[in-house]
């Protein structure tokens, strides 16, 4: 049986898409996890427990407002982490 927060997949994909076009942001694992955590804390969870729920949630991802909300949350988190990275020096 499936049990997951689908929003994590969406944030992961959005973060990778944004980072692919940015050279001014650290891409170490620590910074990426911090960005992901901050973004997820500003987005509603989308828990699914069945394959049907997963498909339904994935269809909702196609809505423009959904994509905009996720992009804004990831971008805002990225700005915070870029300004205050918590990785080790030299990372």
C-alpha positions in Angstrom: 0.0 0.0 0.0 1.1 3.5 -0.8 1.4 6.3 1.8 3.3 9.4 0.9 3.2 13.2 0.7 3.1 13.7 -3.0 4.1 17.4 -2.5 7.7 16.1 -1.8 7.9 14.8 -5.4 6.6 18.1 -6.8 9.1 20.1 -4.7 12.0 17.9 -5.7 11.2 18.2 -9.4 10.6 21.9 -9.2 13.8 22.4 -7.2 15.9 20.5 -9.7 14.3 22.4 -12.6 15.1 25.8 -11.0 18.7 24.8 -10.0 19.5 23.6 -13.5 19.2 27.3 -14.6 20.9 28.9 -11.6 24.6 29.3 -11.1 24.3 31.6 -8.0 23.1 28.9 -5.6 25.0 26.2 -3.8 23.8 22.8 -4.9 25.3 20.7 -2.1 23.0 18.1 -0.5 22.7 20.2 2.7 21.5 23.3 0.9 19.1 21.4 -1.3 17.6 19.6 1.7 17.2 23.0 3.5 15.5 24.5 0.5 13.2 21.5 0.2 12.3 21.6 3.9 11.6 25.4 3.9 9.4 25.1 0.7 7.5 22.1 2.1 6.8 24.0 5.3 5.1 26.7 3.2 3.0 24.3 1.1 0.0 22.2 2.1 0.8 18.5 2.2 -0.9 16.2 -0.4 -0.9 12.8 1.2 -2.0 9.9 -0.9 -2.6 6.3 0.1 -3.7 4.7 -3.1 -2.6 4.6 -6.7 -5.9 6.3 -7.7 -5.2 9.1 -5.2 -1.7 9.5 -6.6 -3.1 9.8 -10.2 -5.8 12.3 -9.0 -3.1 14.4 -7.2 -0.8 14.3 -10.3 -3.7 15.6 -12.5 -4.2 18.5 -10.1 -0.5 19.4 -10.6 -1.4 20.5 -14.1 -3.3 23.5 -12.7 -1.4 26.8 -13.3 -2.0 28.0 -9.7 -0.6 24.8 -8.2 2.6 25.2 -10.2 2.8 28.9 -9.4 2.4 28.2 -5.6 5.1 25.5 -5.7 7.5 27.7 -7.7 7.1 30.6 -5.4 7.6 28.5 -2.3 10.8 26.9 -3.8 12.1 30.2 -5.0 11.6 31.9 -1.6 13.2 29.0 0.2 16.1 29.2 -2.3 16.7 32.9 -1.5 16.7 32.3 2.2 19.2 29.4 2.0 21.4 31.3 -0.5 21.6 34.2 2.0 22.3 31.9 5.0 23.8 28.6 3.9 24.3 26.1 6.7 26.8 23.8 4.9 30.3 23.2 6.0 32.9 25.7 4.8 34.3 24.6 1.4 31.2 22.8 0.4 
